[in-house]
């Protein structure tokens, strides 16, 4: 009987030392688990560009209207809630809550088909989306509204204003005219530029886009969507100095958004949406699998 008690006591001691070793060796695995629900949210961001009604789609950055509609249906049917970039800022800075399964839908460049095809579907499904227009192109097509080709034309300022007024569309900065410039990778510095020259160029371009969006669409962007996904600390520091709080790139990963940590908004990743997968296949193999792997 006494031997049995000794064995039991020894077993408890061994178990105690084993658990102590695990907690000391891997503390973050246990400390981070509760914070996932309270102070940390995993947020997937999808990146769209152009929509078409053509049945045969073969371009990397073009998605059929029907496929986008299927995406919205999948989002609704599977408990996701679409949010804006501002909702992330409010979660990090202002302690506002995010929904159980948040997701962000972004459209780059500001094509006319975003207004013609995506916007009515966003209203139909009561979802939210984020548009980052190339401001110079919006200027150009606002001046000459005779060209409204569904494949390559861009929105006008009045169309962007209509979308922001709906309270379903958020507009962010994608540069005024630095999207595709010869000799420059997106908005990054050219080899021939001094730092002062580059800072002046990037600042003027960013402020031009901000000013046009504020004047014409009635909103103030808080995020910068990097053209071509070309992102670095040099440009980011300049834009942060101009009041930019969020930066979006093209790396395909899940974002972990943490309260009281503004740095988590500095390099948001996005999953490119192409025509190649059905909605169910896309979400299960790209989004939901990535969320499982990120844990």
KAWO-V925447 format. One record per residue. N is the residue number from 0. RES is the residue in one small letter. PHI is phi in degrees with one decimal (* if undefined). PSI is psi in degrees with one decimal (* if undefined). NEAR is the number of other ideal C-beta (glycine too) atoms within 8 Angstrom. Layout:
N|RES|PHI|PSI|NEAR ; N|RES|PHI|PSI|NEAR
This chain:
0|x|*|-44.5|4 ; 1|x|-65.8|-40.1|5 ; 2|x|-61.2|-38.9|6 ; 3|x|-61.6|-41.5|7 ; 4|x|-65.6|-38.0|8 ; 5|x|-62.3|-45.2|8 ; 6|x|-61.5|-41.6|8 ; 7|x|-63.2|-43.9|8 ; 8|x|-62.8|-43.3|8 ; 9|x|-62.8|-38.3|8 ; 10|x|-62.7|-42.9|8 ; 11|x|-65.1|-38.5|8 ; 12|x|-65.0|-42.4|8 ; 13|x|-63.4|-43.2|8 ; 14|x|-62.0|-41.9|8 ; 15|x|-61.8|-46.1|8 ; 16|x|-66.6|-35.0|8 ; 17|x|-65.8|-45.6|8 ; 18|x|-65.7|-38.7|8 ; 19|x|-62.4|-40.9|8 ; 20|x|-63.0|-42.5|8 ; 21|x|-64.2|-44.2|8 ; 22|x|-65.0|-36.8|9 ; 23|x|-72.5|-40.9|6 ; 24|x|-73.1|-38.9|6 ; 25|x|-128.1|61.4|7 ; 26|x|-65.9|-35.9|8 ; 27|x|-69.3|-27.7|6 ; 28|x|-65.1|-31.7|7 ; 29|x|-90.8|-33.6|8 ; 30|x|-71.5|-32.7|8 ; 31|x|-81.8|-21.7|9 ; 32|x|-59.0|-49.3|7 ; 33|x|-64.1|-33.4|7 ; 34|x|-70.7|-17.1|10 ; 35|x|-59.0|-36.1|9 ; 36|x|-89.0|-33.2|5 ; 37|x|-86.3|-49.9|6 ; 38|x|-125.7|8.6|6 ; 39|x|-142.1|130.2|12 ; 40|x|-124.1|136.9|8 ; 41|x|-90.6|122.3|12 ; 42|x|-127.0|111.5|14 ; 43|x|-80.5|141.9|12 ; 44|x|-122.8|126.5|13 ; 45|x|-98.4|143.7|13 ; 46|x|-118.7|113.3|11 ; 47|x|-108.5|164.3|13 ; 48|x|-129.1|-70.2|10 ; 49|x|-128.0|145.3|13 ; 50|x|-115.2|150.7|14 ; 51|x|-144.0|155.5|12 ; 52|x|-96.2|-0.6|7 ; 53|x|-63.1|138.9|6 ; 54|x|-72.4|-38.0|4 ; 55|x|-100.2|109.2|4 ; 56|x|-108.6|128.6|10 ; 57|x|-132.8|6.0|4 ; 58|x|-100.1|139.4|7 ; 59|x|-57.0|-39.7|5 ; 60|x|-102.5|19.4|7 ; 61|x|-120.5|133.2|11 ; 62|x|-124.6|143.5|14 ; 63|x|-70.5|152.1|13 ; 64|x|-60.4|-41.4|11 ; 65|x|-62.6|-37.7|6 ; 66|x|-68.6|-39.7|11 ; 67|x|-62.9|-39.7|14 ; 68|x|-62.9|-40.6|9 ; 69|x|-63.1|-38.0|10 ; 70|x|-59.9|-46.0|13 ; 71|x|-63.6|-38.8|13 ; 72|x|-65.7|-42.9|10 ; 73|x|-61.8|-42.8|11 ; 74|x|-58.7|-46.4|12 ; 75|x|-66.9|-44.3|9 ; 76|x|-70.6|-20.1|6 ; 77|x|-112.7|20.7|8 ; 78|x|80.9|9.6|6 ; 79|x|-77.8|152.9|9 ; 80|x|-126.0|122.5|9 ; 81|x|-74.8|138.5|11 ; 82|x|-133.1|179.5|12 ; 83|x|-109.7|171.1|9 ; 84|x|-61.8|-39.2|13 ; 85|x|-59.9|-32.2|8 ; 86|x|-64.3|-35.4|11 ; 87|x|-65.8|-43.4|16 ; 88|x|-61.1|-44.2|13 ; 89|x|-64.7|-34.2|9 ; 90|x|-67.9|-43.4|14 ; 91|x|-74.1|-45.2|14 ; 92|x|-96.1|-33.9|8 ; 93|x|-113.8|8.0|7 ; 94|x|61.6|24.3|5 ; 95|x|-79.8|150.8|7 ; 96|x|-83.3|157.1|4 ; 97|x|-109.9|156.4|11 ; 98|x|-65.9|170.6|7 ; 99|x|-59.0|-45.5|5 ; 100|x|-127.9|79.5|8 ; 101|x|-76.7|150.1|13 ; 102|x|-151.4|146.8|14 ; 103|x|-120.1|133.1|14 ; 104|x|-107.9|116.2|11 ; 105|x|-113.9|144.6|15 ; 106|x|-122.6|122.3|14 ; 107|x|-93.0|146.4|10 ; 108|x|91.1|-34.7|13 ; 109|x|86.5|40.8|15 ; 110|x|-65.3|150.3|13 ; 111|x|-57.3|-34.5|13 ; 112|x|-67.6|-17.6|13 ; 113|x|-63.0|-40.8|14 ; 114|x|-75.0|-43.6|12 ; 115|x|-71.2|-41.0|9 ; 116|x|-110.7|-47.2|13 ; 117|x|-71.8|-43.9|14 ; 118|x|-59.7|-46.1|13 ; 119|x|-61.1|-35.2|8 ; 120|x|-72.0|-35.3|12 ; 121|x|-61.3|-41.5|14 ; 122|x|-67.0|-42.3|9 ; 123|x|-60.1|-41.2|7 ; 124|x|-96.1|3.5|10 ; 125|x|52.5|49.5|6 ; 126|x|-107.6|176.0|11 ; 127|x|-119.2|151.4|11 ; 128|x|-144.6|161.8|13 ; 129|x|-118.6|126.8|15 ; 130|x|-113.6|129.5|15 ; 131|x|-115.9|95.2|15 ; 132|x|-85.6|152.1|14 ; 133|x|-79.9|107.5|14 ; 134|x|-60.7|-36.7|15 ; 135|x|-63.5|-37.2|8 ; 136|x|-68.1|-35.8|11 ; 137|x|-65.5|-40.6|17 ; 138|x|-57.9|-48.2|10 ; 139|x|-63.1|-44.7|9 ; 140|x|-79.3|-19.2|14 ; 141|x|-74.0|-31.2|10 ; 142|x|-75.1|-39.3|6 ; 143|x|-122.6|90.6|6 ; 144|x|-85.9|5.5|8 ; 145|x|-72.3|-24.2|4 ; 146|x|-98.0|105.3|7 ; 147|x|-128.9|47.3|7 ; 148|x|-66.4|131.1|7 ; 149|x|-70.4|-15.3|10 ; 150|x|-91.3|-33.5|7 ; 151|x|-132.2|-13.5|4 ; 152|x|-68.3|159.2|11 ; 153|x|-109.6|163.1|13 ; 154|x|-63.7|164.2|14 ; 155|x|-102.7|166.5|10 ; 156|x|-63.5|-35.8|12 ; 157|x|-65.7|-35.8|7 ; 158|x|-68.9|-40.9|10 ; 159|x|-62.9|-39.6|19 ; 160|x|-63.3|-41.6|11 ; 161|x|-59.7|-40.5|9 ; 162|x|-70.7|-41.9|13 ; 163|x|-67.9|-34.1|13 ; 164|x|-64.7|-23.3|7 ; 165|x|-71.4|-14.8|9 ; 166|x|66.4|20.5|4 ; 167|x|-114.3|-11.9|11 ; 168|x|-125.7|131.2|13 ; 169|x|-110.3|138.4|12 ; 170|x|-110.9|131.9|14 ; 171|x|-124.2|170.1|15 ; 172|x|-86.0|131.4|14 ; 173|x|-128.7|22.1|15 ; 174|x|86.9|157.3|14 ; 175|x|-84.8|-53.8|11 ; 176|x|-149.4|47.2|10 ; 177|x|-125.6|22.8|12 ; 178|x|-72.6|-47.5|11 ; 179|x|-139.4|98.4|4 ; 180|x|-120.8|132.2|7 ; 181|x|-58.3|130.8|3 ; 182|x|85.5|0.2|5 ; 183|x|-126.8|136.4|10 ; 184|x|-91.1|96.0|5 ; 185|x|63.7|-125.1|12 ; 186|x|-103.6|11.4|11 ; 187|x|-73.9|163.3|10 ; 188|x|-71.3|138.7|9 ; 189|x|-73.0|153.6|8 ; 190|x|-62.5|-29.9|4 ; 191|x|-83.9|-6.0|4 ; 192|x|-91.2|141.4|9 ; 193|x|-77.8|164.4|5 ; 194|x|-62.3|-39.3|8 ; 195|x|-65.5|-42.0|6 ; 196|x|-62.8|-43.7|8 ; 197|x|-66.1|-44.2|12 ; 198|x|-60.0|-41.5|9 ; 199|x|-64.3|-45.4|8 ; 200|x|-63.3|-50.1|10 ; 201|x|-65.3|-41.7|13 ; 202|x|-62.8|-45.3|10 ; 203|x|-64.6|-41.6|8 ; 204|x|-64.7|-47.3|13 ; 205|x|-60.5|-45.7|15 ; 206|x|-68.2|-31.6|9 ; 207|x|-63.8|-44.0|11 ; 208|x|-66.1|-43.2|14 ; 209|x|-57.4|-47.8|12 ; 210|x|-61.9|-44.4|8 ; 211|x|-65.0|-41.8|13 ; 212|x|-65.8|-40.8|16 ; 213|x|-64.3|-45.6|10 ; 214|x|-69.9|-42.1|6 ; 215|x|-94.0|-35.4|11 ; 216|x|-103.9|-11.8|11 ; 217|x|77.3|19.6|7 ; 218|x|-134.5|158.0|9 ; 219|x|-112.2|112.7|6 ; 220|x|-61.9|144.9|11 ; 221|x|-116.3|-6.4|11 ; 222|x|-125.9|155.1|14 ; 223|x|-119.1|121.3|14 ; 224|x|-94.1|111.5|11 ; 225|x|-67.0|121.1|13 ; 226|x|-59.7|132.9|13 ; 227|x|65.4|6.1|9 ; 228|x|72.3|9.4|9 ; 229|x|-79.2|106.5|10 ; 230|x|-130.7|141.6|10 ; 231|x|-153.5|168.9|7 ; 232|x|-67.6|-33.8|5 ; 233|x|-59.4|-51.4|10 ; 234|x|-68.4|-37.1|12 ; 235|x|-62.7|-41.6|11 ; 236|x|-63.9|-37.6|8 ; 237|x|-64.3|-45.9|11 ; 238|x|-71.1|-33.9|12 ; 239|x|-62.6|-37.5|10 ; 240|x|-65.3|-19.2|6 ; 241|x|-96.0|7.1|10 ; 242|x|99.9|4.3|6 ; 243|x|-75.8|133.1|12 ; 244|x|-108.0|-20.8|9 ; 245|x|-134.1|142.3|14 ; 246|x|-131.9|131.8|14 ; 247|x|-114.6|133.4|14 ; 248|x|-120.9|-158.9|11 ; 249|x|-120.4|14.1|10 ; 250|x|-75.4|137.3|8 ; 251|x|-94.9|90.9|9 ; 252|x|-148.8|162.8|7 ; 253|x|-79.0|140.5|11 ; 254|x|-92.9|135.0|11 ; 255|x|-105.9|109.6|10 ; 256|x|-99.5|121.9|13 ; 257|x|-118.8|136.1|10 ; 258|x|-60.8|145.0|8 ; 259|x|59.4|26.3|6 ; 260|x|-134.1|79.7|7 ; 261|x|-57.2|-25.4|8 ; 262|x|-63.8|-23.5|5 ; 263|x|-68.5|-12.5|10 ; 264|x|-97.0|-0.9|12 ; 265|x|-81.3|-13.6|10 ; 266|x|-150.2|63.6|7 ; 267|x|-74.8|132.7|12 ; 268|x|-93.1|155.7|12 ; 269|x|-140.9|144.5|13 ; 270|x|-93.3|120.1|12 ; 271|x|-68.6|130.6|9 ; 272|x|-97.5|116.9|9 ; 273|x|-113.9|178.9|8 ; 274|x|-81.6|-4.2|9 ; 275|x|-79.7|-17.7|3 ; 276|x|-127.2|147.2|8 ; 277|x|-65.8|165.2|7 ; 278|x|-59.9|-47.8|11 ; 279|x|-63.0|-44.5|7 ; 280|x|-64.8|-42.8|8 ; 281|x|-61.6|-50.2|12 ; 282|x|-67.1|-39.7|12 ; 283|x|-73.7|-38.0|9 ; 284|x|-89.8|-27.3|8 ; 285|x|-101.4|-54.7|11 ; 286|x|-82.0|-59.1|13 ; 287|x|-70.6|-34.4|9 ; 288|x|-66.2|-39.4|9 ; 289|x|-65.3|-34.3|13 ; 290|x|-67.7|-37.8|11 ; 291|x|-67.1|-44.2|7 ; 292|x|-67.2|-25.2|6 ; 293|x|-77.4|-16.5|9 ; 294|x|-73.2|*|6
